[in-house]
Amino acid sequence: MAIPTYVDAGTFTASSTLAIPPLPAGWAADDIFLLLCETRGGDAGTAPTGWTAVTGSPVETAGGTLDDTRLTVF
């Protein structure tokens, strides 16, 4: 089995919704894609269609204010 290697990144997208950015050029069958979403603490993001949250995700800072952030990896 081949060891995973980094190939390319898609275009950064800022959005008020969990909009999926375009896939990077040159992707191939059996590639693994990770989608990282940062939201304001307390805002629960839902998985975009066809994506599943990674085990242990999301992770949120523990301050209890709107300055907190939540990182979700799909």
N, C-alpha and C positions, 0 to 999 in steps of 0.2 A: 504494500500500500504506500502511495506517495505521501510525503509529509506536506501539509498545507503551506503555501507560500503566499505572500502578499503580491497582488497583481496591479490593482489600480483602485482609485476612489471615484465615486460619482460626484456630481455637482452639489455643493452645499446649498441647502434650501431652508430659508426661514419662513415659517408659516404659523398662522394661528390655529391651524388644524394639523393633523398628522398626515400631511401631504407626502407622498412617496416621491423622492427625487428620482431622476432617470438613472438607469443602471449604467455603469461605466462602459466605455467602448472596449471591445475586445473580450467580453465575457464569453464563457464557453459552457457547454453542458456539464453538469456535476459541480459547478462552482458553488461556493458557500457565500451567501451575502449576509452582512450584518447591518441593521438599521438602528442607529443610535438617536434617541429622542430625548431632549432635555426640556422639561416643563417646569412651571412654577410649582413650588411645593403645595401639596394638597390637590393639585389638578390631576385627576386620574386620566391617563391616556388609555385608549383602547387600541388593540392590535389592528393595524391596517389589514384589509382583505388579503388573505393568503400568507400573512406573517404570524409568527408565534413568539411570545415573549420567552427569552432565555431563562432558564432556571436561576433563581436568585434575583431576578429583575422584577420590579424596579427597586432602586436604592434611593432613599431620600434623606436629606440632611435632617437633623432632629431638633430644629429650633422652634418649630410651631408658628412661624410667621410667613408672610407672603414672600419674604426674601429667600426662603428655602428653595432648593431645587430638587427635582426628581429626575433621575436618569433611568430610562427604560431602554433595554436592548432587545430588539426583535431579530 
